[in-house]
Amino acid sequence: MTSQARRPNAEGGAEGPLVTVVTCVYNAGEYLRPSLLSIIDQTYTNLDILIIDDGSTDDCFDSVQDLLADERVRVIHQANASKPVAINRALDQIRGEYYAIQDADDISYPTRIERQVRALLNGLHLAAVFCGNELIIDGRAMAPVFAPKGEDDCHSEIRAFRMPALDPTGMFRMSLIGHLRFEPSLQVAETYDYILRIGEEHPMIVLGECLYAYRILPNSLTRRAPAWRKRFESEAFRRACERRGLRFEPECEDRGHRSRNSLLDNNIAAHFIRSVLDLRRSNHRLSALRTGWQCASLHPADPHYYKALAYALIPPGVTSRLRRDFLAIPLETTK
């Protein structure tokens, strides 16, 4: 982490600082191979790919044996101990000047690492750079979110107890945040807590590009047990209030949920609304309509899921006014 930073060449290449990409794996099944391939095939090649196997019991590692032969890949096996414990073990083994997160079932698009490295090299005071993302639902990529956010925008999000972007899209500067660790007691919302702590002390930005695909797993534990999930989210919120000298008011946390379905899926409709707004802002009206319809199709009998379609249809002037109100909805897409 003390080596001199060098700029990546036009193709990314191995001319820039070393980046450690951390992937925590627990029974990732068929998704591990495409996820790992998406990192191995990055245009930026100066990578240290660190995989923590958190006690997987399926055969997911059988499908990537040939990929593990890549000299940039390291694997550490451990008994199942929870994701925050696994990430903390990875943080103790970081070799790069920067580190990025890659969920074991998600996809990073080819230029993700290159673009984030360039942003960190151009902003030596930045602790983190995030990017936009889309969702993978039933094998289909949809609902890209790609609005840029500057330092002031991100600071405002953090002050409002919101993450500026989806947590696994982050790349972090170790010289500024390398001492921080994830809170082991938060089995869910550990990255929410971590990113709030970083943002309270350091500047960060969000690139205006969709460079990551986040896979929605409808049968995951966090979606089948919303009350269990909410308990950890509430604790992370309480910790943030305590750090800021504010009174903890848990009733404020439910403002983004509008139906039983939205509680079960972490208000995924909010992501679709953001996507529609970004597409409308970029004059992609047909794509906005398609995204709104995809959201409505998730739960055709639930009016909450038609809001994205409404945003796609209403006049731009009305959209601008509603957008200001919509920004109060928290960003939530925990697996």
C-alpha positions as CSV (number, residue, x, y, z in Angstrom):
1,M,0.0,0.0,0.0
2,T,3.0,2.3,0.0
3,S,4.0,1.8,-3.6
4,Q,3.8,4.8,-5.9
5,A,0.4,5.0,-7.7
6,R,0.6,4.8,-11.5
7,R,-2.1,5.6,-14.0
8,P,-3.6,2.6,-15.9
9,N,-3.0,2.7,-19.6
10,A,-5.7,3.1,-22.2
11,E,-6.7,-0.6,-22.0
12,G,-6.5,-0.8,-18.2
13,G,-3.6,-3.2,-18.1
14,A,-1.2,-3.8,-15.2
15,E,0.3,-0.3,-15.1
16,G,-1.8,1.1,-12.3
17,P,-2.0,0.4,-8.5
18,L,-2.8,-3.1,-7.3
19,V,-6.5,-3.6,-6.6
20,T,-7.7,-6.4,-4.3
21,V,-11.2,-7.6,-5.2
22,V,-12.9,-9.3,-2.3
23,T,-15.5,-12.0,-2.8
24,C,-17.1,-13.8,0.1
25,V,-18.7,-17.1,-0.9
26,Y,-21.3,-19.3,0.8
27,N,-23.0,-21.8,-1.4
28,A,-23.0,-19.6,-4.5
29,G,-24.0,-22.5,-6.7
30,E,-24.1,-21.9,-10.5
31,Y,-23.6,-18.2,-10.0
32,L,-20.0,-18.3,-8.8
33,R,-18.4,-19.1,-12.1
34,P,-19.9,-16.1,-14.1
35,S,-19.2,-13.8,-11.2
36,L,-15.6,-14.8,-10.9
37,L,-15.2,-14.6,-14.7
38,S,-16.5,-11.1,-14.7
39,I,-13.5,-10.1,-12.5
40,I,-10.9,-12.1,-14.2
41,D,-11.9,-10.6,-17.6
42,Q,-11.7,-7.0,-16.4
43,T,-9.9,-4.5,-18.7
44,Y,-7.9,-3.6,-15.7
45,T,-5.6,-6.5,-15.0
46,N,-3.4,-5.5,-12.0
47,L,-5.7,-7.4,-9.6
48,D,-5.4,-9.5,-6.5
49,I,-8.6,-11.6,-6.4
50,L,-9.2,-12.7,-2.8
51,I,-12.0,-15.3,-2.3
52,I,-13.1,-16.2,1.2
53,D,-15.0,-19.5,1.3
54,D,-17.3,-19.1,4.3
55,G,-17.9,-22.8,4.8
56,S,-19.7,-23.6,1.5
57,T,-21.3,-27.0,1.5
58,D,-22.4,-27.1,-2.2
59,D,-20.2,-27.9,-5.2
60,C,-19.8,-24.3,-6.3
61,F,-16.0,-24.4,-6.2
62,D,-15.9,-27.5,-8.4
63,S,-17.1,-25.3,-11.3
64,V,-14.3,-22.8,-11.0
65,Q,-11.2,-25.0,-10.5
66,D,-9.8,-23.9,-13.9
67,L,-10.3,-20.2,-12.9
68,L,-8.5,-20.7,-9.6
69,A,-5.4,-21.5,-11.6
70,D,-5.1,-17.8,-12.4
71,E,-2.1,-16.6,-10.5
72,R,-4.0,-13.5,-9.3
73,V,-6.6,-15.6,-7.4
74,R,-6.3,-16.5,-3.8
75,V,-8.7,-18.7,-1.8
76,I,-9.1,-18.9,1.9
77,H,-11.4,-21.6,3.4
78,Q,-13.0,-21.2,6.8
79,A,-15.9,-22.7,8.8
80,N,-19.1,-20.8,8.3
81,A,-18.9,-17.7,10.4
82,S,-21.2,-15.1,8.7
83,K,-20.5,-12.5,6.0
84,P,-19.1,-9.7,8.2
85,V,-16.6,-12.1,9.8
86,A,-15.6,-13.4,6.4
87,I,-15.1,-9.8,5.0
88,N,-13.0,-8.9,8.1
89,R,-10.8,-11.8,7.5
90,A,-10.3,-10.6,3.9
91,L,-9.5,-7.1,5.1
92,D,-6.7,-8.5,7.2
93,Q,-5.3,-10.0,3.9
94,I,-5.6,-7.0,1.6
95,R,-2.5,-6.5,-0.7
96,G,-3.8,-3.7,-2.9
97,E,-3.8,0.1,-2.5
98,Y,-7.5,-0.1,-3.2
99,Y,-10.1,-2.8,-2.6
100,A,-13.4,-3.6,-4.3
101,I,-16.3,-5.7,-3.3
102,Q,-17.8,-8.4,-5.6
103,D,-20.8,-10.4,-4.4
104,A,-20.4,-14.1,-5.3
105,D,-23.5,-14.1,-7.5
106,D,-23.2,-10.7,-9.1
107,I,-21.5,-9.5,-12.3
108,S,-19.0,-6.6,-12.7
109,Y,-19.0,-5.2,-16.3
110,P,-15.6,-5.2,-18.0
111,T,-14.5,-1.6,-17.4
112,R,-15.8,-1.4,-13.8
113,I,-12.4,-1.6,-12.0
114,E,-10.6,0.5,-14.6
115,R,-13.1,3.4,-14.3
116,Q,-13.1,3.3,-10.5
117,V,-9.3,3.2,-10.3
118,R,-9.1,6.2,-12.6
119,A,-11.6,8.1,-10.4
120,L,-9.5,7.4,-7.3
121,L,-6.3,8.4,-9.0
122,N,-8.0,11.7,-10.1
123,G,-9.4,12.3,-6.6
124,L,-6.6,11.5,-4.1
125,H,-8.8,12.7,-1.2
126,L,-11.7,10.3,-2.0
127,A,-12.2,7.3,0.3
128,A,-14.6,5.5,-1.9
129,V,-16.0,5.4,-5.5
130,F,-19.2,3.7,-6.3
131,C,-21.0,3.2,-9.6
132,G,-24.5,2.6,-11.0
133,N,-26.0,-0.9,-11.2
134,E,-28.9,-2.8,-12.7
135,L,-30.7,-5.9,-11.5
136,I,-30.7,-9.5,-12.6
137,I,-34.1,-11.0,-12.1
138,D,-34.9,-14.5,-13.4
139,G,-31.7,-14.3,-15.5
140,R,-32.6,-11.0,-17.2
141,A,-30.7,-7.7,-16.6
142,M,-33.1,-4.7,-16.1
143,A,-33.6,-1.4,-14.5
144,P,-30.2,0.4,-14.9
145,V,-29.4,3.1,-12.3
146,F,-26.6,5.5,-13.5
147,A,-27.1,9.0,-12.1
148,P,-23.7,10.5,-11.0
149,K,-23.3,11.8,-7.5
150,G,-20.6,14.3,-6.5
151,E,-19.1,14.7,-3.0
152,D,-21.9,17.0,-1.8
153,D,-24.6,14.7,-3.1
154,C,-23.0,11.7,-1.3
155,H,-22.5,13.8,1.9
156,S,-26.2,14.7,1.8
157,E,-27.2,11.0,1.4
158,I,-25.0,9.9,4.4
159,R,-26.4,12.7,6.6
160,A,-29.9,11.4,5.7
161,F,-28.8,7.8,6.8
162,R,-28.8,6.6,3.1
163,M,-26.1,4.8,1.2
164,P,-25.2,6.9,-1.9
165,A,-25.2,3.7,-4.1
166,L,-25.5,0.0,-3.9
167,D,-22.9,-1.3,-1.4
168,P,-21.1,-4.0,-3.5
169,T,-20.4,-1.4,-6.2
170,G,-17.8,0.3,-4.0
171,M,-14.1,0.6,-4.3
172,F,-12.2,1.9,-1.3
173,R,-8.8,3.5,-0.6
174,M,-7.0,1.5,2.0
175,S,-4.8,4.3,3.2
176,L,-7.9,6.1,4.5
177,I,-10.2,3.3,5.6
178,G,-7.9,0.3,6.0
179,H,-8.3,0.4,9.8
180,L,-12.1,0.0,9.7
181,R,-13.8,-3.4,10.0
182,F,-17.3,-4.6,9.6
183,E,-19.4,-5.0,12.7
184,P,-19.6,-8.8,13.4
185,S,-22.9,-8.6,15.3
186,L,-24.7,-7.2,12.2
187,Q,-25.5,-10.4,10.3
188,V,-27.5,-8.1,7.9
189,A,-26.9,-4.4,7.2
190,E,-23.2,-4.7,7.9
191,T,-22.3,-2.9,4.8
192,Y,-24.9,-0.2,5.5
193,D,-23.2,0.4,8.8
194,Y,-19.7,0.3,7.3
195,I,-20.5,2.8,4.4
196,L,-22.2,5.2,6.8
197,R,-19.1,5.2,9.0
198,I,-16.8,5.9,6.0
199,G,-19.1,8.6,4.7
200,E,-19.3,10.4,8.1
201,E,-15.5,10.9,8.0
202,H,-14.5,11.0,4.3
203,P,-15.7,12.1,0.9
204,M,-17.0,9.7,-1.7
205,I,-18.5,9.9,-5.2
206,V,-20.7,7.8,-7.5
207,L,-19.7,7.4,-11.1
208,G,-22.5,8.1,-13.6
209,E,-22.3,4.7,-15.3
210,C,-24.0,1.4,-14.8
211,L,-21.0,-1.0,-14.3
212,Y,-22.5,-3.7,-12.0
213,A,-25.4,-6.2,-12.1
214,Y,-26.9,-7.2,-8.8
215,R,-28.7,-10.5,-8.7
216,I,-32.0,-10.8,-6.9
217,L,-32.4,-14.1,-5.1
218,P,-36.1,-14.4,-4.2
219,N,-35.5,-17.4,-1.8
220,S,-32.7,-15.8,0.2
221,L,-33.0,-15.8,4.0
222,T,-33.1,-12.0,4.2
223,R,-36.2,-12.0,1.9
224,R,-37.9,-14.9,3.7
225,A,-37.4,-13.4,7.1
226,P,-38.1,-9.6,6.9
227,A,-38.5,-9.2,10.7
228,W,-35.1,-10.8,11.3
229,R,-33.6,-8.6,8.7
230,K,-35.2,-5.5,10.1
231,R,-33.8,-6.1,13.5
232,F,-30.3,-5.7,12.2
233,E,-31.2,-2.7,10.0
234,S,-32.6,-1.1,13.1
235,E,-29.5,-1.7,15.1
236,A,-27.3,-0.2,12.3
237,F,-29.5,2.8,12.3
238,R,-29.3,3.1,16.1
239,R,-25.5,2.9,16.0
240,A,-25.5,5.8,13.4
241,C,-27.8,7.9,15.6
242,E,-25.5,7.3,18.6
243,R,-22.4,8.3,16.7
244,R,-24.1,11.6,15.6
245,G,-25.5,12.4,19.0
246,L,-29.1,12.0,17.8
247,R,-32.1,10.3,19.5
248,F,-32.9,6.9,18.1
249,E,-36.4,7.0,16.5
250,P,-37.0,3.6,14.9
251,E,-40.4,4.6,13.5
252,C,-38.5,6.7,10.9
253,E,-37.1,3.6,9.2
254,D,-40.3,2.3,7.7
255,R,-41.0,5.3,5.5
256,G,-39.9,3.4,2.3
257,H,-42.2,0.4,2.7
258,R,-45.7,0.7,1.1
259,S,-47.0,-2.8,1.0
260,R,-46.4,-6.4,2.3
261,N,-44.6,-7.3,-0.9
262,S,-42.3,-4.3,-0.7
263,L,-41.4,-5.3,2.9
264,L,-40.5,-8.8,1.7
265,D,-38.3,-7.6,-1.2
266,N,-36.7,-4.6,0.5
267,N,-38.7,-2.2,-1.5
268,I,-37.2,-3.2,-4.9
269,A,-39.8,-0.9,-6.5
270,A,-37.7,2.1,-5.3
271,H,-34.8,0.9,-7.5
272,F,-37.1,0.7,-10.6
273,I,-38.3,4.2,-9.9
274,R,-34.7,5.4,-9.8
275,S,-34.1,3.7,-13.0
276,V,-37.1,5.3,-14.7
277,L,-36.0,8.7,-13.5
278,D,-32.4,8.2,-14.8
279,L,-33.7,7.0,-18.1
280,R,-36.1,9.9,-18.4
281,R,-33.3,12.3,-17.6
282,S,-31.3,10.8,-20.4
283,N,-34.2,11.0,-22.9
284,H,-34.6,7.2,-23.1
285,R,-38.4,7.3,-22.9
286,L,-39.1,3.9,-24.3
287,S,-36.6,2.2,-22.0
288,A,-38.2,4.0,-19.1
289,L,-41.6,2.7,-20.1
290,R,-40.2,-0.8,-20.4
291,T,-38.6,-0.6,-17.0
292,G,-41.8,0.7,-15.5
293,W,-43.8,-2.2,-17.0
294,Q,-41.2,-4.7,-15.7
295,C,-41.7,-3.4,-12.2
296,A,-45.5,-3.6,-12.5
297,S,-45.1,-7.2,-13.7
298,L,-43.3,-8.2,-10.5
299,H,-46.6,-8.0,-8.5
300,P,-49.5,-7.1,-10.9
301,A,-52.1,-7.0,-8.1
302,D,-50.1,-4.6,-5.9
303,P,-50.5,-0.8,-6.8
304,H,-47.1,0.0,-5.2
305,Y,-45.4,-1.7,-8.1
306,Y,-47.1,0.5,-10.7
307,K,-45.4,3.7,-9.4
308,A,-42.4,3.2,-11.6
309,L,-44.7,3.0,-14.7
310,A,-46.5,6.2,-13.5
311,Y,-43.1,8.0,-13.3
312,A,-42.4,6.8,-16.9
313,L,-45.8,8.2,-18.2
314,I,-46.2,11.5,-16.4
315,P,-45.0,14.8,-17.9
316,P,-41.3,15.9,-17.2
317,G,-42.4,18.9,-15.1
318,V,-44.4,16.8,-12.8
319,T,-41.6,14.2,-12.7
320,S,-39.1,16.9,-11.4
321,R,-41.4,17.8,-8.5
322,L,-42.1,14.2,-7.6
323,R,-38.3,13.4,-7.9
324,R,-37.6,15.8,-5.0
325,D,-40.1,13.9,-2.8
326,F,-38.9,10.5,-4.0
327,L,-35.3,11.2,-2.8
328,A,-36.6,10.7,0.8
329,I,-37.0,6.9,0.0
330,P,-34.0,5.0,1.4
331,L,-31.9,2.8,-0.9
332,E,-32.5,-0.9,0.1
333,T,-31.5,-3.9,-1.9
334,T,-30.1,-6.4,0.7
335,K,-29.9,-10.0,-0.6
